[in-house]
Amino acid sequence: MNIIIKTPGFIGDTIMMFPALELVKNEYPNATITIVCKAHCKDLFRNKGISKIIIDNTKGNNRVLKTFSLIAKIREEEYDLGILFHNTFVDALIFKLSKINKIIGYNKESRKILLDFHLGMDRTRHYVNHYANLVNKYFGDKYSILPKMKLEFKKSNLIEKKEKYLLGFVLGGDNKDTRRYPPTLSLELMALLNTNNIQVVLLGDPSDSENNNLYENELNKLNKDYVNFSGKTSVLEFIDIIASLDLLVTIDSSAMHIAAAVNTEFIVLIGKGSSAFDTVYPKVDFGHKIFQGQNCIKDEDLITQINSKSINSKINQILGINKNA
């Protein structure tokens, strides 16, 4: 079998696709697998047994030309099976024009005519189950247990392990809108941290750097132990750092899914996300949720109800730190 898979567009969604990928590998243990993904997702497939990765860069300028270029790359090989984990009409059309023998996917955006096997969408289903359900139905419903969601990682050479807990923060930049933890409350939280026992690790993409630099200034002013990696790491380095942490405090983000996939305990601060939170919250038993906006009407008020003292208290509880130490 020569199989080609179109992944979701975001890092977190792609990680949630991994159990489905494992089902495909279980079903076809000798298959050759090609991945079509966005450039920022390619490093997620480290040590995943993938034969080839094709980068989908069809967004932005010259989209039509880029789309035909992608089709030409796919047509360099003959594929027996194409699996669409991204649900646009254009994705299905690209696979169809690439002459893939059989294409499976969800019937969304009226693309049923382009699919050889299709299912209806169920928006209440957890994302992990959403991806796994597609391939399992195609395989005749033969599997009943989800494979484990995991990312490969290695020891980070960016962090020097001290006799302290490594506590990571991904609190989000202003572009994260109602998901990001407000800078005023984040500054309060930085001031509360007991860095006699903790080294703070600030993480995020370049869009998070402006806010993280504020937190760095606060930590520096208070002579607290920290390192700021925001906007300075590759995806692989980001994964390896999260795998090195003792605890991660994060908003609903790719970092949450990475922590779940590398077995790092995490606290997630819940505001208004891009999806219903119960459909994306990782299926692990080492995650902790903080949500205090039950009585709020406005989306932007949800995460602001989480006070810095309650987060610090949860951190100390999990790490076993005496707050008066």
C-alpha positions as CSV (number, residue, x, y, z in Angstrom):
1,M,0.0,0.0,0.0
2,N,1.1,3.5,-0.9
3,I,-0.8,5.9,1.3
4,I,-1.0,9.7,1.3
5,I,-2.5,11.7,4.2
6,K,-3.5,15.3,4.3
7,T,-3.2,16.6,7.9
8,P,-5.2,19.3,9.7
9,G,-3.7,22.8,9.5
10,F,-2.8,23.4,13.1
11,I,-0.2,21.8,15.4
12,G,-2.7,20.9,18.1
13,D,-5.1,19.3,15.6
14,T,-2.3,17.4,14.0
15,I,-1.2,16.0,17.3
16,M,-4.8,14.9,18.0
17,M,-4.7,13.1,14.6
18,F,-1.8,10.8,15.7
19,P,-4.0,8.0,17.2
20,A,-5.7,7.8,13.8
21,L,-2.3,7.6,12.1
22,E,-1.4,4.7,14.4
23,L,-4.6,2.9,13.4
24,V,-3.5,3.3,9.7
25,K,-0.1,1.9,10.5
26,N,-1.6,-1.0,12.5
27,E,-3.9,-1.8,9.5
28,Y,-1.2,-1.6,6.9
29,P,2.1,-2.4,8.7
30,N,4.1,-2.5,5.5
31,A,2.6,0.6,3.9
32,T,4.6,3.5,2.6
33,I,3.1,6.7,4.1
34,T,3.4,10.2,2.7
35,I,2.2,13.2,4.7
36,V,0.9,16.5,3.2
37,C,1.1,19.2,5.8
38,K,1.8,22.9,6.6
39,A,5.5,23.7,7.1
40,H,5.0,24.4,10.8
41,C,3.7,20.8,11.3
42,K,6.4,18.8,9.6
43,D,8.6,18.4,12.6
44,L,5.8,16.7,14.5
45,F,6.5,13.6,12.5
46,R,10.0,13.0,13.9
47,N,10.5,9.3,14.2
48,K,6.9,8.5,13.1
49,G,8.0,6.2,10.3
50,I,6.9,8.6,7.5
51,S,8.5,8.0,4.1
52,K,7.9,11.4,2.7
53,I,6.6,14.8,3.7
54,I,5.1,17.2,1.1
55,I,4.7,20.8,2.3
56,D,1.3,22.5,1.5
57,N,2.0,26.1,0.9
58,T,-1.1,26.9,-1.1
59,K,-2.2,29.9,1.0
60,G,-1.3,33.5,0.3
61,N,-0.3,34.9,-3.1
62,N,-0.3,32.9,-6.3
63,R,-2.6,30.4,-4.7
64,V,-3.8,28.8,-8.0
65,L,-0.2,28.3,-9.2
66,K,0.8,26.9,-5.8
67,T,-2.2,24.5,-5.9
68,F,-1.2,23.1,-9.3
69,S,2.4,22.8,-8.1
70,L,1.2,20.7,-5.1
71,I,-0.9,18.5,-7.4
72,A,2.2,17.9,-9.6
73,K,4.3,16.9,-6.5
74,I,1.6,14.4,-5.4
75,R,1.3,13.0,-8.9
76,E,5.0,12.1,-8.9
77,E,3.9,8.8,-7.3
78,E,0.9,6.6,-7.5
79,Y,-1.1,6.3,-4.3
80,D,-3.6,3.5,-3.5
81,L,-5.3,5.4,-0.7
82,G,-5.7,9.1,0.2
83,I,-6.9,10.1,3.7
84,L,-8.2,13.6,4.2
85,F,-8.0,14.8,7.8
86,H,-8.5,18.3,6.6
87,N,-12.1,19.0,5.6
88,T,-12.1,21.6,2.8
89,F,-13.5,21.1,-0.8
90,V,-10.1,22.2,-2.2
91,D,-8.3,19.4,-0.3
92,A,-10.6,16.8,-1.9
93,L,-10.2,18.4,-5.3
94,I,-6.4,18.4,-5.0
95,F,-6.5,14.6,-4.2
96,K,-8.9,13.9,-7.0
97,L,-6.8,15.8,-9.6
98,S,-3.7,14.0,-8.2
99,K,-5.3,10.7,-9.5
100,I,-5.2,8.9,-6.1
101,N,-6.9,5.6,-6.5
102,K,-9.3,5.8,-3.5
103,I,-10.0,8.9,-1.3
104,I,-11.7,8.9,2.1
105,G,-12.9,11.8,4.2
106,Y,-15.8,13.6,5.9
107,N,-18.6,14.9,3.7
108,K,-18.1,18.7,4.3
109,E,-18.4,21.6,1.9
110,S,-20.4,19.5,-0.6
111,R,-17.3,17.4,-1.5
112,K,-19.1,14.0,-1.4
113,I,-18.8,13.6,-5.1
114,L,-15.0,13.7,-4.8
115,L,-14.8,11.0,-2.2
116,D,-14.9,7.2,-2.6
117,F,-15.7,6.7,1.1
118,H,-17.3,9.4,3.2
119,L,-18.9,10.0,6.6
120,G,-21.1,12.8,8.0
121,M,-19.6,15.2,10.5
122,D,-20.5,15.1,14.2
123,R,-19.4,18.3,15.9
124,T,-19.9,17.0,19.4
125,R,-17.3,14.3,18.9
126,H,-13.9,14.8,20.5
127,Y,-11.3,15.7,17.9
128,V,-9.2,12.6,18.6
129,N,-12.2,10.4,18.0
130,H,-13.2,12.5,15.0
131,Y,-10.0,11.6,13.2
132,A,-9.9,8.0,14.4
133,N,-13.5,7.4,13.6
134,L,-12.9,8.1,9.9
135,V,-10.3,5.5,9.4
136,N,-11.9,3.0,11.8
137,K,-15.2,3.1,9.8
138,Y,-13.3,2.6,6.6
139,F,-11.6,-0.4,8.2
140,G,-15.0,-1.9,9.0
141,D,-15.2,-0.7,12.7
142,K,-12.6,-3.3,13.7
143,Y,-10.8,-1.3,16.4
144,S,-12.4,-0.3,19.7
145,I,-9.5,1.3,21.6
146,L,-7.7,4.5,20.7
147,P,-3.9,4.2,20.4
148,K,-1.9,6.5,22.7
149,M,-1.3,10.0,21.5
150,K,2.4,10.6,21.8
151,L,5.2,12.8,20.4
152,E,8.8,11.7,20.1
153,F,11.2,14.0,22.0
154,K,14.8,14.2,23.3
155,K,16.6,15.9,26.2
156,S,16.7,19.6,25.6
157,N,20.1,21.1,25.4
158,L,18.7,24.6,25.9
159,I,17.8,24.2,29.6
160,E,20.3,23.6,32.4
161,K,18.6,21.4,35.0
162,K,19.0,23.0,38.4
163,E,17.9,21.8,41.8
164,K,14.6,23.5,41.1
165,Y,11.3,22.6,39.5
166,L,11.1,23.7,35.8
167,L,7.8,25.6,35.5
168,G,6.8,26.6,31.9
169,F,4.3,29.3,30.9
170,V,2.4,29.7,27.6
171,L,0.0,32.6,28.4
172,G,-0.5,33.9,24.9
173,G,-0.1,37.1,23.0
174,D,-2.9,39.6,22.3
175,N,-3.5,37.9,19.0
176,K,-4.9,34.9,21.0
177,D,-7.9,37.2,21.8
178,T,-10.2,35.6,24.4
179,R,-7.9,32.6,25.0
180,R,-4.9,34.6,26.2
181,Y,-4.4,35.2,30.0
182,P,-4.5,39.0,30.5
183,P,-1.0,40.7,31.0
184,T,-2.1,42.5,34.2
185,L,-3.0,39.2,35.8
186,S,0.0,37.5,34.4
187,L,2.3,40.1,36.0
188,E,0.5,39.5,39.3
189,L,1.2,35.8,38.9
190,M,4.9,36.3,38.2
191,A,5.2,38.3,41.4
192,L,3.6,35.5,43.4
193,L,5.8,32.7,42.3
194,N,8.2,31.1,44.8
195,T,11.4,31.0,42.7
196,N,13.4,29.6,45.6
197,N,12.0,26.3,44.4
198,I,11.1,27.2,40.8
199,Q,12.8,28.2,37.6
200,V,10.3,30.0,35.3
201,V,10.4,29.1,31.6
202,L,8.6,31.6,29.4
203,L,7.5,30.0,26.1
204,G,5.5,30.9,23.0
205,D,5.7,31.8,19.3
206,P,6.9,35.3,18.1
207,S,3.4,36.7,18.6
208,D,3.7,35.9,22.3
209,S,7.1,37.7,22.7
210,E,5.8,41.2,23.5
211,N,3.8,40.0,26.5
212,N,6.5,37.5,27.6
213,N,9.0,40.4,27.6
214,L,6.8,42.2,30.0
215,Y,6.8,39.2,32.3
216,E,10.6,38.8,31.9
217,N,11.1,42.5,33.0
218,E,8.9,41.8,36.1
219,L,10.8,38.6,37.0
220,N,14.1,40.4,36.5
221,K,13.0,43.3,38.7
222,L,12.1,41.0,41.5
223,N,15.3,39.0,41.1
224,K,13.4,35.8,40.3
225,D,14.9,32.8,38.4
226,Y,13.7,32.6,34.8
227,V,14.6,32.0,31.2
228,N,12.7,33.5,28.2
229,F,12.5,31.3,25.0
230,S,9.4,33.0,23.4
231,G,9.9,33.4,19.7
232,K,13.4,31.8,19.9
233,T,12.7,28.1,19.4
234,S,12.0,25.8,16.5
235,V,9.0,23.4,16.8
236,L,11.4,20.6,17.7
237,E,13.0,22.7,20.4
238,F,9.6,23.8,21.7
239,I,8.6,20.1,22.0
240,D,11.8,19.1,23.8
241,I,11.6,22.0,26.3
242,I,8.0,21.1,27.2
243,A,9.1,17.5,27.6
244,S,11.7,18.7,30.1
245,L,9.3,20.7,32.3
246,D,8.0,19.5,35.6
247,L,4.8,21.5,35.0
248,L,3.3,23.6,32.2
249,V,0.8,26.4,32.8
250,T,-0.9,27.1,29.4
251,I,-3.9,28.5,27.7
252,D,-5.9,26.4,25.2
253,S,-3.0,26.1,22.7
254,S,-0.7,23.7,20.8
255,A,1.5,23.6,24.0
256,M,-1.4,21.9,25.9
257,H,-1.5,19.1,23.3
258,I,2.3,18.8,23.2
259,A,2.4,18.5,27.0
260,A,-0.2,15.7,26.8
261,A,1.7,13.9,24.1
262,V,5.1,14.0,26.0
263,N,3.6,13.2,29.4
264,T,4.3,16.6,31.0
265,E,1.8,17.6,33.7
266,F,-0.1,20.7,32.8
267,I,-2.6,23.3,34.0
268,V,-4.8,24.8,31.4
269,L,-6.5,28.2,31.9
270,I,-9.9,28.1,30.2
271,G,-11.4,31.1,28.4
272,K,-13.4,31.3,25.1
273,G,-11.6,29.0,22.7
274,S,-11.9,28.4,19.0
275,S,-13.7,25.0,19.6
276,A,-15.9,23.6,22.3
277,F,-13.4,22.9,25.0
278,D,-14.6,19.4,25.8
279,T,-13.9,18.4,22.2
280,V,-10.2,19.3,22.4
281,Y,-9.2,18.8,26.0
282,P,-6.5,16.1,26.0
283,K,-7.6,12.6,27.0
284,V,-5.0,12.2,29.8
285,D,-5.2,11.9,33.5
286,F,-2.3,14.3,34.4
287,G,-4.0,17.5,33.2
288,H,-5.7,20.1,35.4
289,K,-8.3,22.6,34.4
290,I,-9.0,26.1,35.9
291,F,-12.3,27.7,34.8
292,Q,-13.9,30.4,36.9
293,G,-16.1,32.2,34.4
294,Q,-19.3,30.3,34.9
295,N,-21.4,33.4,35.5
296,C,-20.0,35.6,32.7
297,I,-21.9,36.6,29.7
298,K,-19.2,38.1,27.6
299,D,-16.6,35.9,25.9
300,E,-13.7,38.2,26.8
301,D,-14.6,38.1,30.5
302,L,-14.3,34.3,30.9
303,I,-10.6,33.9,31.4
304,T,-10.2,37.2,33.4
305,Q,-12.1,35.5,36.2
306,I,-9.2,33.2,36.9
307,N,-7.3,35.1,39.6
308,S,-3.5,34.8,39.9
309,K,-3.6,33.5,43.5
310,S,-5.7,30.5,42.5
311,I,-3.2,29.6,39.8
312,N,-0.2,30.0,42.1
313,S,-2.0,27.9,44.7
314,K,-2.6,25.1,42.2
315,I,1.1,25.3,41.1
316,N,2.3,24.9,44.7
317,Q,-0.2,22.1,45.3
318,I,1.0,20.1,42.3
319,L,4.7,20.7,42.9
320,G,4.4,20.2,46.6
321,I,5.8,23.6,47.5
322,N,5.1,25.3,50.8
323,K,3.9,28.7,49.8
324,N,5.5,30.2,52.9
325,A,8.9,28.7,52.1
